[in-house]
Amino acid sequence: MSFQDDARAGEQAMRAVFPPTPLLRNQVLSERYKADILLKREDLSPVRSYKLRGAFNAMRKVMTDGAVFVCASAGNHAQGVAFMCKHFGVHGVIFMPVTTPQQKVMKTQMFGGDHVEVRLIGDYFDDTLASAQSFCADAGAHFLSPFDDEDVIEGQASVAVEIEAQLGRAPDHIILPVGGGGLSAGTRSYFEDRVSYTFVEPSGAPSLARAIAAGQPVDVSPINTFVDGAAVATIGARTFARLKMASPEDVIDIPEDRICTTIIDMLNVEGIVLEPAGALAVEALRDVADMIEGKTVVCVTSGGNFDFERLPEVKERAQRYSGVKKYFILRMPQRPGALKDFLSILGPDDDIARFEYLKKSARNFGSVLIGIETKRPENFDRFLSELDAGGFTYTDITNDETLAQFVI
């Protein structure tokens, strides 16, 4: 059988567990980009991501009486494995870092019920992974890779099988988020050259782009883990073997703060909750706008496991990227009326979001951390001109990541 035949067989087997996820045309995006934009809503799967597909396919192929399955994951893969352990009625041991948010631990346990045991080991994922693999060797258990496994890749290809069936044909273009490469490798192997592709990575973890440049998987550590569903230091060897023919021009990366603008936009405008990795494909539409006009384009929204405790951070990042919020260290004269003079500079659309004396470094001046929000980025041109005219000394620290970690 061909890869396509195997992927179709896996997709059919999944129908006993969960229905196809919707393929929905988005009117707002279609009008914005003058194309027929459809979202493949993997955020609406039973575990709010596509990860249960690969877990199901890999488990069904090695299922035996008394089988024990093991994985190491801090997120969607753990939940997919837990869901399938309960479905198959088998025992699973899921290793998660000690630092995993309690919400993710609870959801994993909820999906698996009595069929899974969650073990919190290690401050960092590498330690967690080593513990999981050591357990497998000692217990003779079956390790379930999150992406670098042929059966997992084949299972993720079921996304492509459904897209073709729901659309009645292959789309013209498909945009895929890339982390370890399981989803993109499976989709690319199924459609082959029948469609054109855009592969999207977070800027803080460009593992596919670096691998293509080097001709082999490379470690891109240290990585930015904000886009946790796609922040992988080294793309899988098996997944890269299926993606290495991609053109460098087909692989783009998007800054983490920019991704936040789409998370906020999709939530406010569409009422769609996406995790950072799930928003990658939608955000990439900006980068390919010129090449998709008039075409049928599918964006895979890969996941919606968003912890709303992160919403203030996401909003903050989006505002800073959009240029409507800035932070300054202001040297404030210690004289009567100085604060009033500063406040008079603010325009009708400007708002003080943060005001904090950091240190009185001299008798005549004090250092102030100040955050300003406004409605339009260009408002800061006038604001800074008036600061200069007023003789105020200031430093813009908005994009200084080192300082931002400590004071913002």
C-alpha positions as CSV (number, residue, x, y, z in Angstrom):
1,M,0.0,0.0,0.0
2,S,1.1,3.6,-0.6
3,F,1.5,6.2,2.1
4,Q,-1.8,7.7,0.9
5,D,-3.6,4.4,1.2
6,D,-2.2,3.9,4.7
7,A,-3.2,7.4,5.7
8,R,-6.8,6.9,4.4
9,A,-7.0,3.6,6.3
10,G,-5.9,5.3,9.5
11,E,-8.4,8.1,9.0
12,Q,-11.2,5.6,8.6
13,A,-10.2,3.7,11.8
14,M,-10.3,7.0,13.7
15,R,-14.0,7.4,12.9
16,A,-14.8,4.9,15.6
17,V,-13.2,7.4,18.1
18,F,-14.0,10.9,17.0
19,P,-15.6,12.7,14.0
20,P,-13.6,14.7,11.5
21,T,-12.8,18.2,12.6
22,P,-14.5,21.0,10.6
23,L,-13.1,22.7,7.6
24,L,-14.7,26.2,7.7
25,R,-14.5,29.1,5.4
26,N,-13.6,32.3,7.2
27,Q,-15.4,35.3,5.7
28,V,-13.2,38.0,7.4
29,L,-9.9,36.5,6.3
30,S,-11.2,35.7,2.8
31,E,-12.2,39.3,2.3
32,R,-9.0,40.6,3.8
33,Y,-6.7,38.5,1.6
34,K,-8.9,38.3,-1.5
35,A,-8.8,34.5,-1.4
36,D,-11.0,31.6,-0.3
37,I,-9.5,31.0,3.2
38,L,-10.6,27.9,5.1
39,L,-9.6,26.9,8.6
40,K,-9.0,23.3,9.4
41,R,-10.1,23.4,13.0
42,E,-7.9,21.0,14.9
43,D,-8.6,23.1,17.9
44,L,-12.1,21.5,17.9
45,S,-10.8,17.9,18.3
46,P,-11.7,16.1,21.6
47,V,-8.4,17.2,23.1
48,R,-8.3,20.5,21.3
49,S,-5.3,19.6,19.1
50,Y,-4.4,17.2,16.3
51,K,-2.1,15.2,18.6
52,L,-4.6,12.4,19.3
53,R,-4.4,11.4,15.7
54,G,-0.8,10.3,15.7
55,A,-1.2,8.7,19.2
56,F,-4.2,6.7,18.0
57,N,-2.5,5.4,14.8
58,A,0.8,4.5,16.6
59,M,-1.0,2.7,19.4
60,R,-3.4,0.7,17.2
61,K,-0.5,-0.8,15.3
62,V,1.3,-2.2,18.3
63,M,-1.6,-3.0,20.5
64,T,-1.1,-6.2,22.6
65,D,-2.6,-7.5,25.8
66,G,-1.0,-5.8,28.8
67,A,0.7,-3.2,26.6
68,V,2.0,-0.2,28.5
69,F,2.5,3.1,26.7
70,V,4.8,5.9,27.8
71,C,5.3,9.5,26.6
72,A,7.1,12.6,27.7
73,S,5.2,15.8,27.1
74,A,4.2,19.0,28.8
75,G,1.2,19.6,26.6
76,N,-0.9,18.4,23.7
77,H,0.9,15.1,23.1
78,A,0.4,14.1,26.7
79,Q,-3.4,14.8,26.4
80,G,-3.7,12.9,23.1
81,V,-1.9,9.9,24.6
82,A,-4.0,10.0,27.7
83,F,-7.2,10.1,25.7
84,M,-6.2,7.1,23.6
85,C,-5.1,5.1,26.6
86,K,-8.6,5.4,28.0
87,H,-10.1,4.6,24.6
88,F,-8.1,1.4,24.2
89,G,-8.3,0.5,27.8
90,V,-4.6,0.2,28.3
91,H,-2.2,1.6,30.9
92,G,-0.2,4.7,30.2
93,V,2.6,6.4,32.1
94,I,3.0,10.1,31.2
95,F,6.1,12.0,32.2
96,M,5.8,15.7,32.5
97,P,8.2,18.4,33.8
98,V,7.7,19.5,37.4
99,T,7.2,23.0,36.0
100,T,4.2,22.0,33.9
101,P,1.2,24.3,34.7
102,Q,-1.3,22.5,36.9
103,Q,-4.1,23.1,34.4
104,K,-2.2,20.9,31.8
105,V,-1.6,18.2,34.4
106,M,-5.2,18.1,35.4
107,K,-6.4,17.9,31.8
108,T,-4.1,15.1,31.0
109,Q,-5.3,13.1,34.1
110,M,-8.9,13.9,33.2
111,F,-8.6,12.6,29.6
112,G,-6.8,9.4,30.8
113,G,-8.7,8.7,34.0
114,D,-7.7,5.6,35.8
115,H,-5.8,4.4,32.8
116,V,-2.9,6.8,33.1
117,E,-0.3,7.7,35.7
118,V,1.2,11.1,35.5
119,R,4.8,11.4,36.8
120,L,6.2,14.9,37.3
121,I,10.0,14.6,36.9
122,G,12.7,17.1,36.0
123,D,12.7,20.9,35.8
124,Y,13.5,20.8,32.1
125,F,12.0,18.7,29.3
126,D,15.3,16.9,28.5
127,D,15.4,15.5,32.0
128,T,11.8,14.4,31.7
129,L,12.4,12.7,28.4
130,A,15.5,10.9,29.8
131,S,13.4,9.6,32.7
132,A,10.6,8.4,30.3
133,Q,13.1,6.5,28.1
134,S,14.8,5.0,31.0
135,F,11.5,3.7,32.4
136,C,10.6,2.2,29.0
137,A,13.9,0.3,28.9
138,D,13.4,-1.1,32.4
139,A,9.7,-1.9,32.0
140,G,9.6,-3.0,28.4
141,A,7.0,-0.4,27.7
142,H,6.3,1.2,24.3
143,F,7.5,4.8,23.9
144,L,5.2,7.1,21.9
145,S,7.2,9.8,20.2
146,P,5.3,13.1,19.8
147,F,6.5,13.4,16.1
148,D,9.5,11.4,15.0
149,D,7.8,8.1,14.3
150,E,6.4,6.8,11.0
151,D,3.1,5.7,12.5
152,V,2.7,9.0,14.2
153,I,3.4,10.9,10.9
154,E,0.9,8.6,9.1
155,G,-1.7,9.4,11.8
156,Q,-1.2,13.1,11.5
157,A,-1.7,12.8,7.7
158,S,-5.3,12.1,8.5
159,V,-5.7,15.9,8.7
160,A,-4.9,16.0,4.9
161,V,-7.2,13.1,4.2
162,E,-10.1,15.0,5.8
163,I,-9.3,18.2,4.0
164,E,-9.4,16.5,0.6
165,A,-12.7,14.8,1.4
166,Q,-14.3,17.9,2.9
167,L,-13.2,20.2,0.1
168,G,-13.9,17.6,-2.7
169,R,-10.3,18.1,-4.0
170,A,-6.9,19.2,-2.9
171,P,-6.6,22.9,-2.0
172,D,-4.4,25.3,-4.0
173,H,-2.2,26.2,-1.0
174,I,-1.9,24.9,2.5
175,I,-0.3,26.7,5.5
176,L,1.1,24.4,8.2
177,P,2.7,25.2,11.6
178,V,6.0,23.3,12.2
179,G,7.4,22.1,15.5
180,G,8.9,18.6,15.4
181,G,7.4,18.2,12.0
182,G,4.9,15.4,12.4
183,L,1.8,17.3,11.0
184,S,3.7,19.0,8.2
185,A,5.5,15.8,7.2
186,G,2.3,13.8,7.1
187,T,0.4,16.4,5.1
188,R,3.3,17.0,2.7
189,S,3.6,13.2,2.1
190,Y,-0.1,12.9,1.5
191,F,-0.6,15.8,-0.9
192,E,2.9,15.6,-2.4
193,D,3.2,18.1,-5.2
194,R,-0.5,18.5,-5.8
195,V,-0.6,21.7,-3.6
196,S,1.8,24.5,-2.7
197,Y,3.0,24.9,0.9
198,T,4.0,27.4,3.5
199,F,5.6,26.0,6.6
200,V,5.6,28.3,9.6
201,E,7.8,28.3,12.6
202,P,8.2,30.6,15.6
203,S,11.2,32.8,15.3
204,G,12.6,31.5,18.5
205,A,12.7,27.9,17.3
206,P,13.5,27.8,13.5
207,S,14.4,24.1,13.4
208,L,13.1,23.3,9.9
209,A,14.7,26.3,8.3
210,R,18.1,25.6,9.9
211,A,17.9,21.9,8.9
212,I,17.2,22.7,5.3
213,A,20.1,25.1,5.3
214,A,22.4,22.5,6.8
215,G,21.0,19.5,4.9
216,Q,20.3,17.7,8.2
217,P,18.6,18.2,11.5
218,V,20.5,20.6,13.8
219,D,20.0,21.8,17.3
220,V,18.9,25.4,17.4
221,S,19.1,25.8,21.2
222,P,18.5,27.9,23.1
223,I,14.9,28.3,22.0
224,N,12.1,30.6,22.9
225,T,9.4,28.4,24.5
226,F,6.6,30.9,24.3
227,V,5.0,29.0,21.4
228,D,5.2,25.8,23.4
229,G,3.3,23.7,20.8
230,A,5.9,24.4,18.1
231,A,9.0,25.3,20.1
232,V,11.3,22.3,19.3
233,A,15.1,22.6,19.3
234,T,15.7,19.8,16.7
235,I,13.3,18.7,14.1
236,G,12.8,14.9,13.9
237,A,15.1,12.8,11.6
238,R,12.1,11.0,10.1
239,T,10.0,14.1,9.7
240,F,12.9,16.0,8.1
241,A,13.4,13.1,5.6
242,R,9.9,13.9,4.4
243,L,10.4,17.7,4.4
244,K,13.9,18.2,3.2
245,M,12.8,18.8,-0.4
246,A,11.0,22.0,0.7
247,S,12.3,25.2,-0.8
248,P,13.8,27.6,1.7
249,E,11.3,30.2,0.4
250,D,8.5,28.0,1.5
251,V,9.6,28.2,5.2
252,I,9.0,31.3,7.2
253,D,9.3,32.3,10.8
254,I,7.1,34.7,12.8
255,P,8.2,36.6,15.9
256,E,6.5,35.4,19.1
257,D,5.0,38.9,19.9
258,R,3.5,39.1,16.4
259,I,1.7,35.8,16.9
260,C,0.0,37.3,19.9
261,T,-1.8,39.9,17.6
262,T,-3.5,37.0,15.8
263,I,-4.5,35.3,19.1
264,I,-6.2,38.5,20.3
265,D,-7.7,39.2,16.9
266,M,-9.2,35.7,16.5
267,L,-10.6,35.8,20.0
268,N,-12.1,39.3,19.8
269,V,-13.4,39.2,16.2
270,E,-14.2,35.5,15.6
271,G,-14.6,34.1,19.1
272,I,-12.0,31.4,18.3
273,V,-9.6,30.4,21.1
274,L,-6.2,29.5,19.7
275,E,-3.0,28.6,21.5
276,P,0.2,30.3,20.1
277,A,1.1,27.3,17.8
278,G,-2.5,27.2,16.7
279,A,-2.4,30.8,15.5
280,L,0.8,30.4,13.4
281,A,-0.9,29.4,10.2
282,V,-3.4,32.3,10.3
283,E,-0.8,34.9,11.1
284,A,1.3,33.6,8.1
285,L,-1.4,34.8,5.7
286,R,0.2,38.3,6.0
287,D,3.5,36.9,4.6
288,V,1.9,35.1,1.6
289,A,-0.8,37.6,0.7
290,D,0.6,38.4,-2.7
291,M,0.8,34.8,-3.8
292,I,-2.6,33.5,-2.6
293,E,-5.0,36.0,-4.1
294,G,-7.8,34.2,-5.9
295,K,-6.7,30.8,-4.6
296,T,-8.3,28.3,-2.2
297,V,-6.1,28.3,0.9
298,V,-6.3,26.0,4.0
299,C,-4.8,27.2,7.3
300,V,-4.4,24.4,9.9
301,T,-5.3,25.8,13.3
302,S,-3.4,23.1,15.1
303,G,-4.5,23.6,18.7
304,G,-6.7,25.6,21.1
305,N,-5.3,24.6,24.5
306,F,-4.9,28.2,25.7
307,D,-4.5,28.9,29.4
308,F,-6.4,32.1,30.0
309,E,-4.0,33.0,32.8
310,R,-1.6,33.8,29.9
311,L,-4.0,36.3,28.4
312,P,-2.5,39.4,30.1
313,E,0.9,38.4,28.8
314,V,-0.4,37.8,25.3
315,K,-2.2,41.1,25.3
316,E,0.9,42.8,26.5
317,R,3.1,41.3,23.8
318,A,0.5,42.1,21.1
319,Q,0.3,45.8,22.1
320,R,4.1,46.1,22.2
321,Y,4.5,44.5,18.8
322,S,1.7,46.7,17.3
323,G,3.4,49.8,18.7
324,V,0.5,51.0,20.8
325,K,2.3,50.4,24.1
326,K,5.8,51.5,25.1
327,Y,7.9,51.5,28.2
328,F,10.4,54.2,29.2
329,I,12.9,54.9,31.9
330,L,12.3,58.6,32.5
331,R,14.7,60.9,34.4
332,M,12.2,63.1,36.3
333,P,13.4,66.4,37.8
334,Q,12.8,66.5,41.5
335,R,11.1,69.9,41.6
336,P,7.6,71.2,42.2
337,G,5.5,71.0,39.0
338,A,7.7,68.5,37.1
339,L,5.1,65.8,37.2
340,K,2.4,68.2,36.1
341,D,4.7,69.3,33.2
342,F,5.0,65.7,32.1
343,L,1.3,64.9,32.4
344,S,0.5,67.9,30.2
345,I,2.4,66.2,27.3
346,L,0.0,63.3,27.2
347,G,-2.6,63.4,24.4
348,P,-6.3,62.6,24.5
349,D,-5.6,59.0,23.4
350,D,-2.7,58.4,25.7
351,D,-3.0,56.5,29.0
352,I,-0.5,55.7,31.7
353,A,-0.4,52.0,32.2
354,R,2.5,51.9,34.6
355,F,4.2,54.5,36.8
356,E,6.8,53.5,39.3
357,Y,9.8,55.3,40.9
358,L,12.7,52.9,40.5
359,K,15.4,54.8,42.3
360,K,16.2,58.3,43.5
361,S,19.7,58.3,42.0
362,A,20.4,62.0,43.0
363,R,18.9,64.8,45.0
364,N,17.8,66.6,41.8
365,F,16.5,63.7,39.7
366,G,14.6,60.5,40.1
367,S,14.3,57.5,37.7
368,V,10.7,56.5,36.8
369,L,9.5,53.4,34.9
370,I,6.5,54.5,32.9
371,G,4.3,52.5,30.5
372,I,2.1,54.4,28.0
373,E,-0.8,53.0,26.0
374,T,-2.3,54.8,23.1
375,K,-4.7,54.1,20.3
376,R,-2.4,54.5,17.3
377,P,1.3,53.9,17.0
378,E,1.9,57.3,15.3
379,N,0.7,59.1,18.5
380,F,4.2,58.3,20.0
381,D,5.8,60.6,17.4
382,R,4.1,63.6,18.9
383,F,4.6,62.4,22.5
384,L,8.4,61.9,22.0
385,S,8.8,65.2,20.2
386,E,7.2,67.0,23.2
387,L,9.3,65.1,25.7
388,D,12.4,66.3,23.8
389,A,11.1,69.8,23.6
390,G,10.4,69.7,27.4
391,G,14.0,68.8,28.2
392,F,13.1,65.3,29.6
393,T,15.7,62.6,29.4
394,Y,14.4,59.1,28.7
395,T,15.3,55.7,27.4
396,D,12.8,53.5,25.4
397,I,13.1,50.0,26.8
398,T,10.1,48.5,25.0
399,N,12.2,46.1,22.9
400,D,15.0,45.5,25.4
401,E,14.3,41.9,26.3
402,T,16.8,41.8,29.1
403,L,15.4,44.8,30.9
404,A,11.8,43.8,30.1
405,Q,12.3,40.5,31.9
406,F,13.1,42.3,35.1
407,V,11.0,45.5,35.2
408,I,8.0,45.0,32.8
